Amino acid sequence: MNILILNPPHPAIGSRIPREQLPPLGLLCVGGSLLDAGHDVTLLDAELGPLSQSEIVRRVVMHRPQVLLIGHSGSTSAHPIVVKLTRRFRQALPGTSIVYGGVFPTYHFRDILSHEPQIDVIVRGEGEATVPKLIAAIDRGNDLASVEGIAFHHDDRIVETPPALAIEDLDAYRVGWELIDLKRYSYYGGKRAVVMQFSRGCPHSCNYCGQRGFWARWRHRNPQKFAQEIAWLHRTHGVELIDLADENPTVNKAIWRELCEAIIAENIQISIIGSTRADDIVRDADILHLYRKAGVERFLMGMENTDETTLLKIRKGSTASTDREAIRLLREHGILSLATWVTDFEEVRDRDFIRSLRQLLWYDPDQIMSLYVTPHRWTGYYRMASERRVIQLDRRKWDYKHQVLVVQKTQRS
């Protein structure tokens, strides 16, 4: 079938870096599966530019796909533009099947299908195995109810099929790198860059995060195969930077060590940035030299807050002393630390900000990223914050850079 995959532009202020852009890994993963299934697949990355909505519609209409797949890693904050675009696509292309996937549609599929009749099908969860089955059913005119992991319109009702099983072998599906021009993507100071994913999921139960709900459980790729793919990207396409999309790639010390050693064995000069947990860094004090030798230059560590009571309430499973030790160890091994700090878990007063600032200075990270807590429906925190008023109704601003929940009391001190 003639399939067009669209990565819509993301308006969030935290998403765009001037003159730099990373490729849409999730869509490339689905694209690889579809290419291997024999379909004619094109990817339109409207983030490059970014393209205006009118230009996106013009290009999609010119392509005249049988199936249009649309999704975005920004998910919640990107949803409003997906709605606007799909309404225009439906008017211009009444015979095209419009399929929507990602975190937000996975959890909000009933709301979306109830209010947006122009969207035909929503893919829930991982797409590499589900989407080819869906396309095959559409192509043959089969009943979509046989495809697990989707929701769709049928006779004025919404049909939800059973959830698809989590993918056991992540190496069974490849990334469709040929769908993009890698020379157009850069990050971290102009380095040719890609996003890759060594593992999916997280075993921890922080209640503000939806990783466990979406990815089901922690799984990882074969370390040697992953290192070989990194080396191929570097040698064949000049990729200099790998941005790991993993929530927590270092969960298993032995597996992570195996990956570091496999990358080192490839004898390539690359940079790796990503996210991990402070307690994993402290645990790995004896192999941090391998992190650095493999190319790790920076790790973001979600420290979330500096108040021990708050950390306990959100089930972070870490302590301030562990966080500080992780920062010290990274610096000792020449690896930058990027610490996140999240406000508004509780009612916040001026004196709380002053106390947090002092604590952050005590941590002494190389970089700090401050965020607002966002009560996504798929997290446990959503229920905890259910009685607090939402003051930011524009979902385009649910990007962690805008305040969403009201703060009832403030005072100077």
N, C-alpha and C positions, 0 to 999 in steps of 0.2 A: 504494500500500500504506500501511497504518497503521504508521508508524515512530516509535519513541521513542528519542531519543539521551540517554544518561545520563552526566553528569559526576560521578563518585563523590567523596565527601569524601576529602581527603588528610590523613593523620594526622601528616605530618612536621613537626617543629618549625620548620623553615625555610620552610614553605609558608604559614603562617597569620599574618595581621596582624590584630589586634583591630579589629573594626568596618569593615574594608576588604577588598574582594575584587575581583579582575579576572575578566573573562569568559573562557570557554574557547575561545580562537581556533580551535584545530584542529578542534573539534567543530562550530563555527559554519561553518567552511569546507566541511566535508562536508555540513552541513545545507543550505547554500546550493545546492549541486549537486543535492541530492535535491528541494528545493523546485522548482527549475527543471525537474526531470524529471517534475514533476506529482504527487509523493507528498504524503501527509498527514503532516507532520513536526512533532513536539513535542520540545523540549529540557527535560530536568529537571536543573537545576544543583544537585546536593546539597551543593556547597561552601557555598552560601548557608545560613547557620544555624550550623554545618553540620547537615544532617539526620541523624538516627540511622539505623542500618541497618534497624531495624524500620519506620520511617516511609518509608524509600526503597522497601522491598519492598511496603508497603501501597499506595503511589502507583503503582508500576509495575504491580502486579496490577490495580488499579482501571482503569488505562489499557488493559490487555490488548492490547499491540502485536503485530502480526504479526512484526515484526523489532525486536529491541532492539540498538542499537549502543552500545558502551561503550568509553571510552578516557579517558586522563588524561595531561596534560603531565608530571606527576611520574613516570609510567611505572614505574620499578623499585620505588620506595618505595610506590607506590600499588597495585602488583600484588596483595599479600596481601588487601586489602579487595575487589578485583575478584573474586578467587577465592571469598571468603565470600559475596558478594552473588550471583554467578552460580549458585552451588549452590542458594541459596534460590529464585532465579528459576526454575530448572529444575524444582524440586519444585512450585511454584505455577502455572507456565505451561509445561506439557510440550509444547505445540504451537508455542511462540514460537522463532523462529530467533535465536540469540545470536551476535552478531558482535563481535569484540574487535580493537582497533587501537591503534597507538602504537609508540614506540621499543622498549620491552621486549618486547612480543609479536612485533614484527618479527624480532628476533634470536633469540628463545627459543621460536619457534612449535612446534618439535618437542617440547620438554619440556612446554610447556603443554598441547598437544593429547594428549600421552601420559598426563598425570596429571589432566587436567580434562575428562572426556568431556562435561560439560554445555555446554562452549563449542563451537559448531558450526563457526565459520569465523574465521580470523585474517586481517586485512588487513595486508599487509606494505608499508611505505613510504607514499608520498603517497596520500591517500584520495579526493581530489576526483573523479578520473576513474575510479578502481577501484570505489568503493562503488556508484555508480549502475548500473554494469554488473553487479555482484554482485546487487543488488536485483532487477534485471530478470530475471536468471537464476533467482533464487528464485521470483519471481512466476510465471514461465512453466513452472517445473518442469524447467528445462534442466539439463544436466550442468554443474556448477560448474567442471569442468576447462577449460572454454573461457574462463574469466575469468583474465586475467593478474594477478599480484601478490597472490595469496591462498594459504592453506593450509587444509585441511579434512579432516574424517573421511569415509571411504568404505569400507564393507565391512571394518571392523576394521583399516584401514590409514590412514596419513596421506598425503594427496596434496598435493604442493607444485607449484604452477603456475609457469611462467616469470615472472621479475620484470617488473613493469610499467615501461614507459619513463618517464623523468623528464618532468614536464610542461614543455613548451617555453614556452608562453605563460601566464604566471601570471595575466594579466588575463582569461583565458578563463573563469575560475571566480570567482564572487563569494562574499563572506562573508554568511551568513544573519543579518544583524543583527536582523531582525524576530523571531527566535526568542527574544530576551531582552528584558527591561525594563532599558534602559540606566541608568535612574535608580537601580537597585539596586547599581551598581558604582562603586567609588571607590578611589583610591590616592594616595599621595604627599601625605598631609595632607588627605584629604577631597575631592580634586578628582575630578569625574566622569571616569572613565577607561576606556579600552579598550586591548586588545593588538592591534597590527597587525604585518604582516610585509611589508617592502619587498623583501627578497631572501631567498633560500634557499641554504644551503650555505656553504662556505668553501674557498678555494683552498689554504689552508695545511695542513700535515701534522703538527700537534701530536699526539703519540701517545697522549695521555690522552683525546682527544676523538673522538666518533663522528659529527661533522657530515658529513664527506665520505662515510662509508659509508651514511648514511641519505638524505641529500639528493642524492647523486651529484656534483653540481657547482654552482658559484655561478651563480645566475640572478636577475634582478630584474624588478620590475614597471615599467610605463611611469611615469616620474616625474610627468607632468602628471595622469594618471588617479589616481595615488596621492594627489597633493596635493588633487585635487578631492574624493576620498572623505574625506580628513581634514576639509576645509572643510565638506562636507555633514554629517558627524557633529557638528561644532562648531555649525553654524548651526541644524540641525534638532533635534539631541538634546542640545545643551548640553555636549558632551564638551570637557573642558579639558586632559586629559593623554593623550598617546599613548605607550604603552610598547612600543617596538620589540622584537619577538621575534627579530629577525635575530641571527645569530651575529656577522656582520661586514658591516654595511650599507655601509661606506665603501670596499669593495674597489676600486671603479673611481672615481677622483677626478672625472672628467668627469661620470659619471652621478650621483654624489652631489651635485656642485655643481648639476646641473640640477634635482635634487629640491629642494634648499634654495631655489633661486631660484623654483621653481614654488610652494612653500609661501609664500614671501614675497609673491609676486604675488597670492595669495588674500587678503591683508590681514586675517588673523585672529590673535587672541591665544591661542596654545596653548603648552603645555609638552611637550617631547619628552625622554624618557630612553631609554637603550638601552646596547648594548655595542659596543665596537670594539677595535681594536688600537692600541697606543702608536705603532708605526711609521707607521700611517696618519695619526695626529694630527700627528706631526712632518712628514710629507710635505705635509700640508694647512695648514701654518702661514700661508700667504698667503690662505686662504679661511675661516679659523676665524671671522672676523667674520660670514660668511654662516651658519655653523652657529648662532651665537647669535641672529642676526636671524630665522632660521627657527623658533626656539623651543627649540633644544637647551639643556637645563639641566644634564644630568648624563650622563656616559658612564662605564660600567663598563669597565675595562681589565684583561684577564686577564694579570696579571704573573706569576702562578703561584708564583714562587720568587725569592729574592734571590741565589742561588748560580749563578754563571755556568756551572759544570760541570753542574749539574742542568738548567739551561735548555737547554744543548746536548744533553744526554741525552734530554730529552723533546721535542726538536725544536721548541722554541718559536719559534725564528727571530727573537729579539729580544735586546736587551742592557740591562743595568741603566742605562746612560747614556741610552739612548733612552727608557726608561720614565720616568726622572726629567725629561727634557726635555718629554715629552708632558704630564706633570702641570703643569709650569711654564707651558706654552703655554695649556692649558685655563684655568688660574687667570687668566692675563693677559687672557683673553677672557670672563671671568665665567661659566665653565662648571665645574661641580663635577666632581672626579675621584673615582671609587670604585675603589680598587685591590684586587684579589683576591690572596690569598697562600695557597698550598696546602702543607700539611705532609704528611710521610710518603712522599714520593717515594722517599726513601732512609731508612736507619736514622737516627733523630734522637736526638741527645743534648742535654743541657741547654745546653751551650755553643753548639750550633747555633741554638737558639731565641734566645739572647742576641744572637748575631751577626745573626740575621734581624731582630730588633727594632731593632737599631741601623741596619740597612740601610733598613728601612721608615721610620724617623724621618728618614733622609737623603733618601728619596724625597719625604717631606712631602705625602702625598695628603690630600685633604679628608676622605675616608672610607676605612676599611679593612674588608674582609670576609675573614675567615679560614675556610678550608675544609680538610676532610680529603680526601686523594686516595681515589677509589673505583674499584676495578679492574673496570669493566664489561667484559663478555665481548667486546663489539664494538669495543674499542679495542686499539691496539698495546700499551698499557701493561699490559693484562691478561696478555699473554704474558711481559712483563718481570718481573711480580710473581708469576708462577706458583708459585715456590718459597716464597713467604712465606705464613704461616698467616693465614687469615681468622678473626678473633675475634668479629666481629659477624654472626651467622647470621640475625638478624631483618631481613628485607629492608625492613620498614617504616622502618628506621633507616639505610638506604642513601641518605641525603639530603644528604651532604656535611657534615653537622653532627655526625655520630657517627664515632668511630674504627672503621675496618673491618679494617685490617691490623695485625698484631702488630708492636710495636717491640721488638726483641730486647734491646737494651742501652741503658741510660741511666746517666748519671753526673753528679754535681754538679761544677760548676767555678766 
